[in-house]
Amino acid sequence: MYEEMDEVDRIVAAWRNVRPDIDVAPMEVLSRVTRLSRQLDRRRKSVFASHGLETWAFDVLSSLRRAGDPYQMSPSALTVELLVTSGTMTNRIDRLASAGWVSRQRDPADRRGVLVKLTAAGRQKVDDALSDFLDLEAQMLRALDDDECASLADSLRHLVVSVEAVVPGSDSGSDSAHPTDDAATPDSAAQTPAAAQGPSDADHDSAQRTAGGPPQRLRRPPDSGMLPVD
């Protein structure tokens, strides 16, 4: 047991004082998940910005990098993996292609199909950003030893699997799944963990306008791990 007190301890104690009739124990876990998620999101944005990237760009580039040589995927596969609309993905591919980090190529297996391929510059970009991103995560975990990290990872894995069994499709292929709203909320113990929120409607609407179509609403699973394009 650790003797340190944090804001969640104070919030939980206050609720127990005014509402002794309810069980606030879940707040002790999930409110800390929320706070860590927000801290990670803020710091991650700074790391990616130092490489000229937004978080959504890192997510697309890292998906292509993980695919292995020749580092290419179809737009539809990227759409499914990153849980965004086709309009949003088209917009993002356009922007990454303009930056020289991806290119579009004809699919040799389907004359009507297109593949999105990571360029050499894109591979270098995502590799450099990934290295700094992992350094950031290691720094954030420095208070825990290896056994504590392994135990925490195991507990979180069990929790994620159990939650996603109830809400199927909530998984994301993003390396940097993160909250879409990092605005300060004083009573964080009363909030839903931000990492469980889906992409904003502004994200989809912006992509639809770019594609020349009207904004549409799409039923999406939570935890897309993507940022608004604009």
KAVENRA-V433932 format. One record per residue. N is the residue number from 0. RES is the residue in three letters. PHI is phi in radians with two decimals (999 if undefined). Layout:
# KAVENRA-V433932
n: <N | N>
res: <RES | RES>
phi: <PHI | PHI>
This chain:
# KAVENRA-V433932
n: <0 | 1 | 2 | 3 | 4 | 5 | 6 | 7 | 8 | 9 | 10 | 11 | 12 | 13 | 14 | 15 | 16 | 17 | 18 | 19 | 20 | 21 | 22 | 23 | 24 | 25 | 26 | 27 | 28 | 29 | 30 | 31 | 32 | 33 | 34 | 35 | 36 | 37 | 38 | 39 | 40 | 41 | 42 | 43 | 44 | 45 | 46 | 47 | 48 | 49 | 50 | 51 | 52 | 53 | 54 | 55 | 56 | 57 | 58 | 59 | 60 | 61 | 62 | 63 | 64 | 65 | 66 | 67 | 68 | 69 | 70 | 71 | 72 | 73 | 74 | 75 | 76 | 77 | 78 | 79 | 80 | 81 | 82 | 83 | 84 | 85 | 86 | 87 | 88 | 89 | 90 | 91 | 92 | 93 | 94 | 95 | 96 | 97 | 98 | 99 | 100 | 101 | 102 | 103 | 104 | 105 | 106 | 107 | 108 | 109 | 110 | 111 | 112 | 113 | 114 | 115 | 116 | 117 | 118 | 119 | 120 | 121 | 122 | 123 | 124 | 125 | 126 | 127 | 128 | 129 | 130 | 131 | 132 | 133 | 134 | 135 | 136 | 137 | 138 | 139 | 140 | 141 | 142 | 143 | 144 | 145 | 146 | 147 | 148 | 149 | 150 | 151 | 152 | 153 | 154 | 155 | 156 | 157 | 158 | 159 | 160 | 161 | 162 | 163 | 164 | 165 | 166 | 167 | 168 | 169 | 170 | 171 | 172 | 173 | 174 | 175 | 176 | 177 | 178 | 179 | 180 | 181 | 182 | 183 | 184 | 185 | 186 | 187 | 188 | 189 | 190 | 191 | 192 | 193 | 194 | 195 | 196 | 197 | 198 | 199 | 200 | 201 | 202 | 203 | 204 | 205 | 206 | 207 | 208 | 209 | 210 | 211 | 212 | 213 | 214 | 215 | 216 | 217 | 218 | 219 | 220 | 221 | 222 | 223 | 224 | 225 | 226 | 227 | 228 | 229>
res: <MET | TYR | GLU | GLU | MET | ASP | GLU | VAL | ASP | ARG | ILE | VAL | ALA | ALA | TRP | ARG | ASN | VAL | ARG | PRO | ASP | ILE | ASP | VAL | ALA | PRO | MET | GLU | VAL | LEU | SER | ARG | VAL | THR | ARG | LEU | SER | ARG | GLN | LEU | ASP | ARG | ARG | ARG | LYS | SER | VAL | PHE | ALA | SER | HIS | GLY | LEU | GLU | THR | TRP | ALA | PHE | ASP | VAL | LEU | SER | SER | LEU | ARG | ARG | ALA | GLY | ASP | PRO | TYR | GLN | MET | SER | PRO | SER | ALA | LEU | THR | VAL | GLU | LEU | LEU | VAL | THR | SER | GLY | THR | MET | THR | ASN | ARG | ILE | ASP | ARG | LEU | ALA | SER | ALA | GLY | TRP | VAL | SER | ARG | GLN | ARG | ASP | PRO | ALA | ASP | ARG | ARG | GLY | VAL | LEU | VAL | LYS | LEU | THR | ALA | ALA | GLY | ARG | GLN | LYS | VAL | ASP | ASP | ALA | LEU | SER | ASP | PHE | LEU | ASP | LEU | GLU | ALA | GLN | MET | LEU | ARG | ALA | LEU | ASP | ASP | ASP | GLU | CYS | ALA | SER | LEU | ALA | ASP | SER | LEU | ARG | HIS | LEU | VAL | VAL | SER | VAL | GLU | ALA | VAL | VAL | PRO | GLY | SER | ASP | SER | GLY | SER | ASP | SER | ALA | HIS | PRO | THR | ASP | ASP | ALA | ALA | THR | PRO | ASP | SER | ALA | ALA | GLN | THR | PRO | ALA | ALA | ALA | GLN | GLY | PRO | SER | ASP | ALA | ASP | HIS | ASP | SER | ALA | GLN | ARG | THR | ALA | GLY | GLY | PRO | PRO | GLN | ARG | LEU | ARG | ARG | PRO | PRO | ASP | SER | GLY | MET | LEU | PRO | VAL | ASP>
phi: <999 | -1.72 | -1.58 | -1.10 | -1.93 | -2.19 | -1.08 | -1.10 | -0.98 | -1.19 | -1.15 | -1.08 | -1.08 | -1.14 | -1.12 | -1.14 | -1.26 | -1.59 | -2.32 | -1.17 | -1.48 | -2.03 | -1.63 | -1.77 | -0.99 | -0.99 | -1.07 | -1.12 | -1.65 | -1.26 | -1.19 | -1.28 | -1.06 | -1.04 | -1.14 | -1.13 | -1.06 | -1.19 | -1.08 | -1.12 | -1.08 | -1.08 | -1.27 | -1.09 | -1.02 | -1.13 | -1.10 | -1.14 | -1.07 | -1.15 | -1.85 | 1.28 | -2.07 | -1.71 | -1.09 | -1.08 | -1.17 | -1.06 | -1.06 | -1.18 | -1.08 | -1.22 | -1.09 | -1.16 | -1.13 | -1.18 | -1.14 | 1.43 | -0.97 | -1.67 | 0.98 | -2.53 | -2.57 | -1.37 | -1.00 | -1.17 | -1.16 | -1.14 | -1.07 | -1.18 | -1.12 | -1.75 | 0.95 | -2.25 | -1.35 | -1.12 | -1.11 | -1.11 | -1.15 | -1.02 | -1.06 | -1.23 | -1.11 | -0.99 | -1.18 | -1.22 | -1.16 | -1.09 | -1.39 | 1.48 | -1.67 | -2.42 | -2.41 | -1.74 | -2.36 | -1.16 | -1.39 | -1.11 | -1.55 | -2.64 | -1.07 | -1.55 | -1.58 | -2.23 | -2.01 | -1.76 | -2.01 | -1.29 | -1.43 | -1.05 | -1.16 | -1.17 | -1.12 | -1.13 | -1.08 | -1.25 | -1.12 | -1.14 | -1.16 | -1.09 | -1.04 | -1.22 | -1.11 | -1.19 | -1.08 | -1.05 | -1.11 | -1.10 | -1.11 | -1.20 | -1.74 | -1.11 | -1.31 | -1.86 | -1.49 | -1.05 | -1.16 | -1.16 | -1.10 | -1.13 | -1.13 | -1.13 | -1.07 | -1.15 | -1.14 | -1.18 | -1.04 | -1.08 | -1.17 | -1.06 | -1.07 | -1.20 | -1.20 | -1.26 | -1.21 | -1.49 | -2.07 | -1.09 | 1.48 | -1.55 | -1.31 | -2.36 | -1.43 | -1.23 | -1.30 | -2.25 | -0.92 | -2.71 | -1.21 | -1.57 | -2.41 | -1.81 | -1.11 | -1.15 | -2.27 | -0.95 | -1.66 | -1.14 | -1.20 | -1.71 | -1.76 | -1.35 | -0.91 | -1.13 | -1.17 | -1.57 | -1.39 | -1.53 | -1.15 | -1.27 | -1.12 | -1.08 | -1.03 | -1.15 | -1.11 | -1.09 | -1.16 | -1.13 | -1.14 | -1.09 | -1.38 | 1.56 | -1.98 | -1.29 | -1.01 | -2.22 | -1.73 | -2.20 | -1.34 | -2.14 | -1.20 | -1.29 | 1.07 | -1.32 | 1.22 | -2.10 | -1.76 | -1.01 | -1.17 | -1.90>
